[in-house]
């Protein structure tokens, strides 16, 4: 597995938030189709992670 290099913490945050949004969308679609509690939990957890990272933007140190 290759490690990704980011030019700035801003670029890292943008990539991370995009990945979380994509994964949350996947679980949200699965939840709507199957009404799985596991998918609902994943949607909630990913929404919480997104919020924490979004409001903590700029606070991650190298």
C-alpha positions in Angstrom: 0.0 0.0 0.0 1.4 3.4 -1.0 1.2 6.3 1.3 -0.4 9.5 0.0 1.4 12.8 0.4 -0.5 16.0 0.9 0.8 19.4 0.1 -1.0 20.9 3.0 -3.3 20.1 5.9 -6.0 21.8 3.9 -5.6 19.2 1.1 -5.6 16.4 3.7 -8.8 17.7 5.3 -10.5 18.0 1.9 -9.6 14.5 1.0 -10.7 13.1 4.3 -14.0 14.9 4.3 -14.6 13.7 0.7 -13.9 10.1 1.7 -16.2 10.3 4.7 -19.0 11.8 2.6 -18.7 9.0 0.0 -18.8 6.3 2.6 -21.7 7.9 4.4 -23.6 8.1 1.1 -23.0 4.4 0.6 -24.3 3.4 4.0 -27.3 5.8 3.7 -28.3 4.2 0.5 -28.0 0.7 2.0 -30.0 1.8 5.1 -32.8 3.2 2.9 -32.9 -0.2 1.0 -32.5 -2.6 3.9 -33.4 -0.7 7.1 -30.3 -2.2 8.7 -29.4 -1.0 12.1 -25.8 -1.6 11.3 -26.0 0.8 8.3 -27.9 3.4 10.4 -25.2 3.2 13.0 -22.5 3.7 10.3 -24.4 6.7 8.8 -24.7 8.3 12.3 -21.0 7.6 13.1 -19.8 9.0 9.8 -21.9 12.1 10.2 -20.4 12.7 13.6 -16.9 12.1 12.3 -17.5 14.5 9.5 -18.8 17.2 11.9 -15.8 16.8 14.3 -13.3 17.0 11.5 -15.1 19.9 9.7 -15.2 22.0 12.9 -11.7 21.0 13.9 -10.3 22.0 10.6 -6.8 23.4 11.0 -6.3 21.8 14.4 -4.5 18.7 13.2 -0.8 18.9 13.6 1.8 17.0 11.6 
